[in-house]
Amino acid sequence: MANIPTNIPEKTVERLSEYRRTLIRLRRQGITHVFSHVLAALHGITAVQVRRDLMLIGFSSDTKKGYDVQVLIDFISAILDASTDQNIGVIGMGHLGQAITKYFNGKGLKLKIVASFDTNPEKVGTTIDDVPCIAMSDFEQAVAELDINMVILSCPARAAADCVIPIVNAGIKGVLNFTSSPLNFPAGIVVENYDITTLLEKVAYFVKEREENEL
């Protein structure tokens, strides 16, 4: 395998993750090879973009038969995955936090939700799919004991800012923020703000534009 490249563009990393999920699904269907134009069509992009992404990470293959599905899965995994499993904590066990916890584990990735955190005493001490809910007051200790290096924020927006200092103090390296409150962290912490409201408004805008153009 070629040397693993560094400084891969953010959008390319996102597409690689999407390619891998599609390839895993194809493998389960018994498909052993796939052409770039087929993979592109499944993602609504061009074959040129697929080939460009794979060339960027140093992947080459016999295009007469298409890409070997298993080989490409393994190659992308070597790019995206750490050498060992990475443990994740979920902060906020409302409906969204519970849904994320139930959905995520068991996907065959080297990412695992090992704990959830909440301030509600009725939730603390319970489990969801064998994931314990721990009091937020014990966050730093639990992060150290369970070797958690990433968290998913799914708490109410009004409480999100109060989580910043505990996250920093605990030495968390990555945050996926599902709240509607953009958060700023010191350099060295990777943060992705995922605003569902903004995304829905974006979709709604283009639906409106399309409907108006059809009149």
trRosetta pair geometry for C-beta under 8 A, 3 or more apart (Angstrom, degrees):
i j d omega theta_ij theta_ji phi_ij phi_ji
1 4 7.9 20 135 -60 114 78
1 75 6.7 179 -133 -116 117 84
1 78 6.4 -2 172 95 160 173
2 58 3.7 -126 84 156 147 137
2 59 7.7 -140 26 -70 124 40
3 58 7.0 165 61 -75 55 173
4 57 7.8 -15 -147 -165 61 86
4 58 7.7 -137 -114 31 29 137
4 78 6.3 -135 -92 138 119 98
4 79 6.0 172 -146 -105 104 64
5 8 6.1 101 102 -65 108 94
5 56 6.9 -117 60 152 164 67
5 57 5.7 -137 27 -129 119 49
5 58 6.0 159 -29 -20 108 111
5 79 7.6 2 46 -127 79 108
8 12 5.1 -114 170 87 98 125
8 13 5.4 120 107 -61 116 90
8 16 7.7 3 154 -13 150 144
8 56 6.6 110 -130 138 93 119
8 57 6.7 15 -104 -84 133 91
8 79 7.3 53 -32 -179 160 120
9 12 4.4 90 65 5 88 108
9 13 7.1 -153 95 -9 46 84
9 56 7.9 -49 17 178 97 158
10 13 5.7 -55 -154 32 33 112
10 14 6.6 33 151 -19 65 103
11 14 5.5 -50 -151 33 37 114
11 15 6.5 33 152 -16 67 104
12 15 5.7 -55 -148 39 34 108
12 16 6.3 39 152 -24 66 104
12 53 5.3 171 -143 -131 94 93
12 56 6.0 -67 -150 87 153 154
12 57 7.8 171 159 -45 125 102
13 16 5.7 -51 -148 32 31 114
13 17 6.7 34 153 -19 62 102
13 80 7.2 130 -155 -108 85 94
14 17 5.9 -56 -157 33 31 112
14 18 6.6 27 149 -15 65 107
15 18 5.4 -55 -148 39 39 112
15 19 6.1 44 151 -24 70 101
15 43 7.2 77 -146 -179 94 156
15 45 7.6 -11 -130 -1 131 164
15 49 7.7 -115 -150 149 164 109
15 53 5.5 -97 97 -117 133 157
16 19 5.6 -47 -144 33 32 113
16 20 6.5 34 155 -21 63 103
16 53 6.6 -168 -67 170 82 123
16 57 7.1 88 -101 -43 136 151
16 76 5.2 178 -176 -148 99 111
16 79 6.4 -77 178 93 155 135
16 80 6.1 -179 120 -62 123 119
17 20 5.9 -54 -152 32 29 111
17 21 6.8 28 153 -17 63 103
17 80 6.4 127 -82 -123 79 152
18 21 5.9 -54 -151 34 34 109
18 22 6.5 31 153 -15 65 107
18 43 6.0 101 132 -119 130 124
19 22 5.8 -63 -153 40 32 110
19 23 6.0 31 153 -20 69 109
19 39 6.5 31 -133 -175 96 124
19 43 7.3 -38 -80 -56 69 147
19 50 7.5 128 -100 -136 128 95
19 53 7.5 172 -34 111 147 144
19 72 7.6 -87 147 151 118 119
19 76 6.3 -161 89 -99 112 159
20 23 5.6 -55 -143 38 32 112
20 24 6.3 35 156 -21 66 103
20 73 6.0 103 -142 -131 82 70
20 76 4.7 -155 -76 108 109 144
20 77 6.8 120 -130 -62 138 73
20 80 7.1 -87 -26 14 155 152
21 24 5.8 -51 -148 33 31 112
21 25 6.6 32 151 -18 62 105
22 25 5.6 -56 -153 36 33 112
22 26 6.4 33 150 -19 67 105
22 39 6.7 128 110 -142 143 82
22 42 5.4 119 -148 125 143 141
22 43 7.0 -89 -44 -59 156 99
23 26 5.5 -51 -146 36 34 113
23 27 6.4 40 152 -23 65 102
23 34 7.3 -138 -112 23 81 144
23 39 7.8 4 -70 -118 87 117
23 69 5.2 170 -163 -160 94 85
23 72 5.8 -135 -128 94 155 111
23 73 4.9 -167 120 -74 131 92
23 76 7.5 139 30 23 150 143
24 27 5.6 -49 -149 32 32 114
24 28 6.7 34 152 -20 62 103
24 73 6.3 107 -70 -120 73 130
24 108 7.2 161 -149 77 148 142
25 28 5.8 -53 -154 33 33 112
25 29 6.8 28 149 -16 63 107
26 29 5.6 -61 -154 38 36 110
26 31 4.2 -66 175 64 92 125
26 34 6.0 -19 -178 -55 167 137
26 69 5.5 -134 99 -130 118 141
27 30 7.8 67 180 -57 33 13
27 31 6.8 -92 -80 61 28 72
27 32 7.9 68 -117 -97 68 43
27 69 5.2 175 -74 135 88 132
27 70 6.4 98 -111 -75 128 76
27 73 6.8 -14 -40 -41 143 150
31 34 6.4 54 146 -63 124 98
31 69 6.1 109 109 -48 81 154
32 68 6.9 -28 162 -145 78 67
32 69 5.7 -142 -166 18 28 112
32 70 7.3 -28 -147 -8 71 98
33 65 5.1 -78 -151 149 161 90
33 66 4.0 119 160 75 100 111
33 67 6.5 158 -156 74 69 38
33 68 5.9 -37 -100 -98 80 42
33 69 6.3 -132 -84 -24 23 87
34 38 5.2 -122 -171 80 89 126
34 39 5.4 97 135 -54 123 97
34 66 5.1 -165 87 163 16 132
34 67 5.5 -26 65 56 73 92
34 69 5.8 75 -3 -79 103 94
35 38 4.7 93 60 4 81 103
35 39 7.1 -153 94 -2 42 87
35 47 7.8 -21 142 -127 89 125
35 63 7.4 72 -133 -164 81 77
35 66 4.1 -88 -67 -109 58 108
35 67 7.3 146 -105 6 19 79
36 39 5.7 -56 -146 41 34 110
36 40 6.0 38 153 -24 67 108
36 47 4.4 94 121 -157 102 94
36 50 4.6 170 -163 92 93 130
36 51 5.2 14 -144 -57 157 90
36 54 7.8 -116 -109 12 113 140
36 63 7.3 -25 -11 -133 110 107
36 66 7.6 -167 -19 -140 57 77
36 67 7.0 92 -63 -22 69 113
37 40 5.4 -49 -143 36 33 117
37 41 6.4 38 155 -24 63 102
37 47 4.1 -32 -85 -78 67 131
37 50 8.0 -158 -71 34 28 142
38 41 5.8 -51 -148 32 31 110
38 42 6.7 32 152 -19 62 104
38 66 7.4 -2 27 -134 125 136
39 42 5.8 -55 -153 33 32 113
39 43 6.8 7 155 0 63 111
39 47 7.8 101 61 -116 83 72
39 50 5.3 119 94 -133 114 153
39 67 7.3 7 -32 30 142 133
40 43 6.2 -78 -155 48 31 96
40 45 5.2 -104 -156 83 83 72
40 46 5.6 -26 -165 148 141 15
40 47 4.4 -113 -13 -74 153 53
40 49 6.6 121 -123 56 111 94
40 50 4.7 -113 -71 -22 92 128
41 44 7.5 41 -166 -70 32 32
43 50 7.7 133 44 -78 133 107
45 49 4.6 -76 155 64 122 145
45 50 6.7 139 95 -45 114 83
46 49 4.8 105 61 0 80 98
46 50 7.4 -141 102 -1 49 83
47 50 5.5 -50 -152 35 41 113
47 51 6.2 37 152 -16 70 105
48 51 5.9 -57 -147 40 30 108
48 52 6.1 33 153 -23 65 109
49 52 5.6 -53 -144 36 30 113
49 53 6.4 32 156 -21 64 104
50 53 5.9 -56 -152 34 29 110
50 54 6.5 18 156 -11 65 109
51 54 5.9 -60 -146 42 31 106
51 55 6.0 33 155 -21 67 108
52 55 5.8 -54 -143 37 28 111
52 56 6.3 37 153 -29 62 105
53 56 5.6 -54 -155 26 29 117
53 57 7.1 9 156 -4 62 104
54 57 6.2 -62 -151 43 35 98
54 59 4.2 -74 -178 67 91 116
54 60 7.9 139 138 -74 106 36
54 61 8.0 -43 158 3 144 108
54 67 7.7 -119 -123 -98 162 140
54 72 7.7 -42 -123 -136 126 110
55 58 7.5 46 -176 -75 34 19
55 59 7.1 -96 -75 56 27 67
55 60 7.6 53 -107 -77 68 77
57 75 7.3 125 121 150 124 105
57 76 7.5 61 116 -104 166 61
57 79 5.3 -27 -152 -94 135 150
59 72 6.8 71 -166 -122 148 80
59 75 5.2 98 -102 147 119 154
61 66 7.7 -9 124 139 131 31
61 67 4.9 89 78 -114 168 66
61 68 6.3 -158 -144 8 130 83
61 71 7.2 140 -107 96 120 135
61 72 7.3 -31 -60 -69 149 102
62 65 5.3 32 107 28 109 99
62 68 8.0 54 40 -32 93 96
63 66 6.8 34 -154 -92 45 27
63 67 7.8 -2 -105 -54 59 63
65 68 7.6 31 104 -65 119 74
67 71 7.4 -139 175 71 78 102
67 72 4.8 37 162 -50 123 140
68 71 3.8 48 90 20 117 118
68 72 6.3 161 80 -16 60 87
69 72 6.0 -64 -149 39 24 107
69 73 6.4 28 154 -22 64 106
70 73 5.6 -50 -148 33 33 114
70 74 6.4 30 155 -17 65 105
71 74 5.8 -57 -152 38 30 110
71 75 6.2 30 152 -21 66 108
72 75 5.5 -51 -141 35 34 113
72 76 6.2 31 160 -15 67 105
73 76 6.2 -59 -148 40 26 105
73 77 6.2 29 153 -22 63 111
74 77 5.6 -55 -146 36 29 115
74 78 6.5 33 154 -23 63 102
75 78 5.9 -52 -155 29 31 112
75 79 6.9 27 147 -16 61 104
76 79 5.5 -57 -156 35 38 112
76 80 6.0 14 157 -5 74 113
77 80 6.2 -64 -133 47 29 96
77 81 5.0 -2 -178 3 71 125
78 81 7.0 -43 -96 44 16 94
81 109 7.4 -161 -101 -168 112 76
81 110 4.5 88 -152 29 116 135
82 85 7.7 128 76 -121 108 4
82 86 5.4 95 28 -49 138 110
82 110 6.1 -150 52 121 77 136
84 110 7.2 158 135 -172 25 123
85 110 4.9 -140 -108 -167 57 76
85 111 7.3 179 -162 -75 75 17
85 112 5.5 10 178 4 123 118
86 110 6.2 72 9 131 81 85
86 111 5.4 -18 66 -109 96 65
86 112 7.3 157 78 24 46 71
86 149 6.0 -78 -160 54 96 113
86 150 6.3 45 152 5 116 119
87 112 5.8 -34 -111 74 58 89
87 113 7.9 97 -166 -129 61 16
87 114 4.5 -19 -156 1 108 133
87 146 5.8 -157 154 143 154 92
87 147 5.4 102 25 95 140 77
87 148 4.7 -95 110 -101 106 56
87 149 6.6 98 59 13 75 74
87 150 7.6 169 94 36 43 80
88 104 7.8 -67 71 135 145 154
88 111 6.1 34 -24 -180 126 90
88 112 6.5 177 20 87 90 35
88 113 4.8 -51 80 -95 103 59
88 114 6.8 134 54 10 49 77
88 148 6.6 89 -135 -147 9 95
88 150 4.8 -33 -109 82 82 98
88 151 6.7 146 -166 -101 71 30
88 152 6.3 39 172 -15 118 98
89 113 7.2 114 -105 -150 20 74
89 114 6.9 -49 -78 61 67 77
89 115 4.9 -18 -116 76 92 90
89 116 6.8 154 -168 -101 71 28
89 117 6.1 33 169 -13 117 110
89 139 7.9 125 150 -149 161 87
89 142 7.4 107 -106 116 142 115
89 143 6.7 -74 -20 -96 150 83
89 146 7.5 107 -70 87 107 138
89 148 4.6 26 -26 -157 107 153
89 150 7.5 173 26 93 67 49
89 151 4.7 -26 71 -110 89 86
89 152 7.4 -161 97 25 44 69
90 93 6.9 93 112 -81 112 76
90 97 5.0 137 155 -156 124 98
90 100 6.0 159 -120 90 139 124
90 101 5.6 -102 5 -68 161 101
90 113 5.9 12 -26 -147 107 124
90 115 7.6 -163 28 104 69 48
90 116 4.4 -23 67 -115 98 85
90 117 7.0 -180 89 21 50 71
90 131 7.7 45 23 153 118 144
90 151 7.1 155 -94 -163 21 73
90 152 4.8 -18 -113 63 73 103
90 154 6.1 -9 -173 19 98 117
91 97 7.6 -115 89 -112 26 133
91 116 7.6 172 -80 -164 23 63
91 117 4.8 -20 -112 65 66 109
91 118 7.7 151 -165 -74 50 51
91 136 7.2 71 -144 -110 96 106
91 139 7.8 23 -104 -120 110 129
91 151 5.6 31 -15 177 108 124
91 152 7.0 -175 23 84 71 50
91 153 5.2 -17 63 -113 111 59
91 154 6.8 154 77 32 56 64
91 155 5.5 -47 129 -29 88 112
91 163 5.6 101 152 -134 159 145
92 96 7.3 6 119 73 114 101
92 97 4.6 -173 105 -56 70 138
92 117 7.5 6 -19 81 38 72
92 118 6.4 98 -118 -100 24 83
92 153 6.6 61 8 -172 125 51
92 154 4.2 -154 82 84 117 65
92 155 3.0 -156 -77 -71 129 62
92 156 7.1 176 -134 -6 131 51
92 159 7.4 146 -90 83 114 130
92 179 8.0 119 -11 -67 167 106
93 97 4.3 -115 -111 100 36 137
93 98 5.8 73 -171 -58 76 81
93 101 7.6 0 -124 -13 91 143
93 116 4.9 80 -76 153 115 136
93 117 7.6 174 -29 71 101 26
93 118 4.5 -70 20 -56 103 133
93 120 7.5 -119 59 41 99 117
93 123 5.0 162 75 -179 130 146
93 128 7.3 174 -152 -9 121 139
93 133 5.4 -32 -35 -119 164 127
93 154 7.8 74 -79 84 27 114
94 97 5.5 95 42 16 55 102
94 98 7.0 -110 108 -4 28 96
94 154 6.7 -143 45 133 91 98
94 155 7.4 119 -2 -126 111 41
94 156 7.3 86 -28 -50 149 78
95 98 6.0 -61 -148 39 27 110
95 99 6.2 26 156 -21 64 109
96 99 5.7 -57 -147 36 30 110
96 100 6.3 30 156 -19 66 105
96 154 4.4 -153 105 -170 109 120
96 178 6.2 -171 153 129 141 144
97 100 5.8 -53 -146 35 31 111
97 101 6.3 29 156 -18 64 108
97 116 6.2 111 164 -148 121 127
97 118 7.8 158 95 -74 166 109
97 152 7.6 153 -122 105 79 109
97 154 3.9 165 -72 86 81 134
97 155 7.5 31 -54 -66 131 51
98 101 5.8 -57 -148 37 31 111
98 102 6.2 26 157 -16 66 109
98 128 5.7 -144 -138 -130 83 163
99 102 5.9 -57 -145 39 29 108
99 103 6.1 22 159 -17 65 114
100 103 6.0 -64 -145 40 25 107
100 104 5.8 18 168 -26 66 117
100 113 7.6 134 128 -77 90 156
100 152 6.0 -147 149 126 156 156
100 154 6.1 -161 6 -57 142 155
100 178 7.6 -136 -62 -35 146 163
101 104 6.5 -55 -131 27 20 106
101 105 7.3 5 -179 -5 56 106
101 113 5.5 -143 -127 120 74 160
101 116 6.0 -36 -83 -66 144 129
101 128 5.1 74 109 100 139 127
101 129 6.3 175 140 39 94 118
101 131 5.3 -129 -167 54 124 154
102 105 8.0 -77 -160 34 16 92
102 128 6.3 -80 -64 161 84 112
102 129 5.5 148 -111 -25 60 136
104 107 6.4 -65 -177 -10 45 124
104 111 7.5 -75 172 111 114 105
104 113 5.4 86 83 -14 132 122
105 112 6.1 55 -114 -143 93 72
105 113 5.6 -100 -54 39 102 95
105 129 6.2 170 52 131 133 136
105 131 7.3 -178 -25 -52 146 121
107 111 7.9 -10 63 63 117 95
111 150 7.8 -34 -145 56 105 144
113 116 7.3 25 172 -61 115 82
113 131 5.6 -6 121 -115 102 146
113 152 7.7 -40 -105 14 113 126
114 131 6.8 179 -177 -130 16 91
114 146 5.0 173 115 179 134 128
114 148 6.5 -145 55 -84 116 98
115 131 6.4 179 -104 -173 21 87
115 132 5.8 -24 -125 68 78 82
115 133 7.8 134 -173 -105 69 24
115 134 5.5 -5 -174 2 119 122
115 142 5.7 -166 156 162 170 128
115 146 5.6 156 -17 26 130 177
115 148 6.6 -79 38 -68 114 140
116 128 6.9 23 0 33 147 115
116 131 5.7 77 -15 136 100 113
116 132 7.1 -161 34 100 77 39
116 133 4.7 -32 80 -105 103 71
116 134 7.0 155 80 19 46 72
117 133 7.1 157 -91 -161 17 65
117 134 5.4 -34 -101 71 72 82
117 135 7.3 11 -151 123 79 13
117 136 4.9 96 167 -90 108 68
117 139 5.6 44 -134 -99 153 95
117 142 7.4 170 -84 66 111 150
118 123 4.5 -8 78 88 153 134
118 124 6.1 -145 72 -62 93 77
118 133 5.6 -9 17 -174 112 114
118 135 7.4 -63 72 -119 55 37
118 136 6.3 -99 112 -39 10 97
118 155 7.9 162 -116 -101 70 103
119 135 7.3 63 -116 -156 41 71
119 136 4.9 -32 -71 14 77 129
119 137 7.9 90 -116 -28 78 83
119 159 7.7 -141 7 -149 135 148
120 123 4.4 61 83 12 106 108
120 124 6.8 178 87 -17 53 85
121 124 5.5 -49 -137 32 39 115
121 135 7.9 10 -102 -102 63 106
122 126 8.0 12 143 -22 53 128
123 126 5.7 -82 -165 28 47 121
123 133 5.0 -90 149 147 86 158
124 133 5.5 -131 -113 118 34 98
124 134 6.7 32 -140 -169 88 15
124 135 4.7 29 -128 -70 142 76
125 132 7.7 -26 -140 -164 20 94
125 133 6.7 -37 27 73 26 91
126 132 7.8 155 91 -150 34 55
126 133 5.1 13 61 27 75 124
127 130 5.9 4 171 -124 129 18
127 131 6.1 149 -161 66 78 38
127 132 5.2 -39 -98 -93 89 51
127 133 6.8 -157 -86 -3 35 80
128 131 5.3 -28 68 56 74 97
128 133 7.2 61 -2 -45 96 103
134 138 5.4 -99 166 78 108 116
134 139 7.3 143 109 -87 114 50
134 142 5.0 101 129 -81 168 161
135 138 4.9 79 70 10 89 101
135 139 7.9 -104 108 -42 55 68
136 139 5.3 1 -166 -46 52 113
136 163 7.9 -90 -152 -106 127 89
136 166 7.3 -37 177 -130 92 179
138 141 5.1 -60 -172 50 75 114
138 142 5.4 76 129 -27 92 107
139 142 6.0 -67 -147 39 24 106
139 143 6.2 27 159 -23 65 108
139 166 5.0 43 84 174 147 132
139 170 6.2 -85 133 -69 95 142
140 143 5.7 -51 -147 31 29 114
140 144 6.7 26 156 -15 62 106
140 166 6.3 -126 -53 -159 91 85
140 169 5.9 -45 -99 111 128 105
140 170 4.5 -147 -116 -92 70 90
141 144 6.0 -60 -156 37 31 109
141 145 6.2 22 154 -14 68 111
142 145 5.7 -58 -140 42 33 108
142 146 5.7 5 169 4 70 116
142 148 7.2 22 124 4 80 132
143 146 6.6 -69 -133 51 19 92
143 148 4.5 -91 -138 55 68 109
143 170 4.1 57 55 -174 164 126
143 171 7.1 160 133 53 132 85
143 172 6.8 -83 -147 -67 144 88
144 147 7.6 17 -178 -72 26 43
144 170 7.3 -132 -41 -156 79 84
144 171 8.0 73 -82 38 81 123
148 151 7.0 57 157 -69 122 82
148 170 7.8 -9 80 152 105 129
148 172 7.2 -23 120 -105 92 90
149 171 7.8 -53 -122 120 71 86
149 172 6.4 141 -169 -143 38 54
149 173 4.7 -1 176 23 96 111
149 174 6.8 50 133 21 80 92
150 172 6.7 108 -109 -165 22 96
150 173 6.5 -53 -73 66 69 80
150 174 4.1 -18 -113 71 97 102
150 175 7.2 -172 -158 -73 69 32
150 176 7.3 39 173 -6 109 94
151 167 6.2 -114 32 -121 145 111
151 172 5.5 -31 -5 -143 107 148
151 174 7.6 169 26 92 55 60
151 175 5.7 -7 65 -115 86 73
151 176 7.5 -153 102 33 46 70
152 175 7.9 147 -98 -162 26 54
152 176 4.8 -18 -114 68 73 105
152 178 6.5 28 177 -11 90 115
153 160 5.9 74 171 -131 137 96
153 163 6.2 157 -118 87 118 159
153 175 6.3 23 -17 -173 111 101
153 176 7.0 -169 21 90 74 51
153 177 4.6 -2 51 -122 125 61
153 178 5.9 -173 87 29 65 72
153 179 5.5 -56 127 -10 111 104
153 183 7.6 55 30 3 171 149
154 178 4.7 6 -97 62 72 131
154 179 7.2 171 -128 -56 23 76
155 159 4.6 -82 142 83 126 119
155 160 6.0 168 76 -78 102 65
155 163 6.6 147 30 -42 144 140
155 179 6.4 -20 68 -73 63 125
156 159 5.0 77 66 12 85 104
156 160 7.4 -127 99 -34 44 81
156 179 7.2 69 146 -125 18 116
157 160 5.5 -32 -153 -7 40 121
157 179 4.6 147 -97 -179 65 109
157 180 4.7 -40 -88 52 137 84
157 181 4.2 134 -161 -26 91 107
158 181 7.8 148 -61 -44 24 146
159 162 5.4 -56 -168 36 62 117
159 163 6.9 64 140 -30 79 101
160 163 5.8 -59 -164 24 40 113
160 164 7.8 56 146 -41 65 87
160 177 7.0 71 -155 -152 131 110
160 179 4.3 -147 -76 67 140 168
160 181 4.4 170 54 64 144 129
160 183 6.0 -126 149 -65 114 124
161 164 6.0 -27 -166 -8 46 115
161 181 6.6 -84 -43 143 85 146
161 183 6.9 -177 -96 -112 58 101
162 165 7.7 -50 -174 27 42 98
162 166 7.9 28 143 2 65 110
163 166 5.9 -65 -158 48 50 108
163 167 5.7 52 149 -27 80 111
163 183 8.0 -42 71 -122 97 158
164 167 5.8 -65 -152 36 26 111
164 168 6.3 21 157 -16 66 108
164 183 6.0 -168 -85 -167 110 121
164 184 7.8 21 -130 71 141 54
164 185 6.5 -160 -149 -94 97 81
165 168 5.7 -55 -144 38 32 109
165 169 6.0 29 159 -17 67 110
166 169 5.7 -59 -140 42 29 109
166 170 6.0 27 161 -21 66 111
167 170 6.0 -60 -146 36 25 109
167 172 4.7 -55 -171 33 80 137
167 175 6.4 33 -173 -84 151 127
167 185 7.2 -69 103 -114 125 127
167 189 7.5 85 136 -144 111 152
168 171 8.0 43 170 -62 32 27
168 172 7.3 -71 -76 39 23 91
168 185 6.6 -180 -78 -150 101 95
168 186 6.3 82 -126 12 123 113
168 189 7.1 -84 -101 -48 75 150
172 175 6.5 71 131 -63 129 89
172 189 6.6 50 100 -130 80 115
173 188 7.5 -82 -135 151 71 76
173 189 6.3 -160 -160 -122 30 63
173 190 6.6 24 148 18 71 93
174 189 6.8 175 -85 -169 28 67
174 190 4.3 -12 -113 64 85 101
174 191 7.5 -179 -157 -73 53 39
175 183 7.3 -66 124 81 149 131
175 185 6.5 134 16 -30 140 153
175 189 6.3 28 -3 163 106 111
175 190 7.2 175 26 90 62 55
175 191 4.8 -4 64 -113 103 76
175 192 7.2 -172 96 31 60 62
176 192 5.1 -10 -117 64 67 105
176 194 6.4 13 -180 -4 85 123
177 181 7.7 -99 173 75 126 65
177 182 7.4 108 108 -129 151 39
177 183 5.5 -178 -105 23 156 114
177 191 6.5 17 -12 -169 116 94
177 192 6.7 -176 23 89 77 50
177 193 4.7 -22 68 -112 120 60
177 194 6.3 166 81 23 57 72
178 194 5.3 -20 -103 73 57 110
178 196 7.2 30 -169 -28 80 106
179 183 7.7 62 61 -29 117 113
180 195 5.6 80 -127 -137 62 91
180 196 7.4 -74 -79 40 90 78
180 197 5.5 32 -116 9 123 126
182 193 5.0 8 -120 -131 76 160
182 195 7.5 -35 -65 -61 84 123
183 191 6.7 -132 84 -158 91 143
183 193 6.9 165 28 -91 72 110
184 191 7.8 -167 -129 44 28 171
185 189 4.1 -65 129 74 138 135
185 191 5.3 150 22 -51 120 134
186 189 6.1 82 66 8 66 109
194 199 7.9 -9 -176 -27 71 133
195 198 3.9 48 104 15 119 114
195 199 6.5 158 92 -14 66 85
196 199 5.7 -60 -149 40 33 111
196 200 6.2 32 156 -19 69 106
197 200 5.9 -57 -148 37 29 108
197 201 6.3 26 155 -17 65 108
198 201 5.7 -57 -147 38 30 110
198 202 6.4 36 152 -24 64 104
199 202 5.5 -50 -150 32 32 116
199 203 6.6 32 152 -16 64 102
200 203 5.7 -52 -150 37 35 110
200 204 6.1 36 152 -20 67 107
201 204 5.4 -51 -142 39 33 114
201 205 6.3 42 154 -28 64 100
202 205 5.8 -49 -151 26 29 113
202 206 6.9 17 156 -8 61 104
203 206 6.2 -64 -154 40 32 102
203 207 6.3 34 150 -20 67 107
204 207 5.5 -53 -147 36 33 114
204 208 6.3 37 154 -21 66 104
205 208 5.7 -57 -154 35 29 112
205 209 6.4 29 151 -19 65 106
206 209 5.4 -46 -142 36 38 114
206 210 6.3 40 156 -20 65 103
207 210 5.9 -57 -150 36 29 110
207 211 6.3 27 154 -17 65 108
208 211 5.8 -58 -147 38 29 110
208 212 6.2 26 156 -17 65 108
209 212 5.9 -57 -146 38 29 109
209 213 6.3 27 156 -18 64 110
210 213 5.8 -58 -147 37 30 110
210 214 6.4 28 154 -21 64 108
211 214 5.8 -59 -150 34 31 112
211 215 7.2 45 150 -36 60 94
212 215 5.9 -39 -161 7 38 117
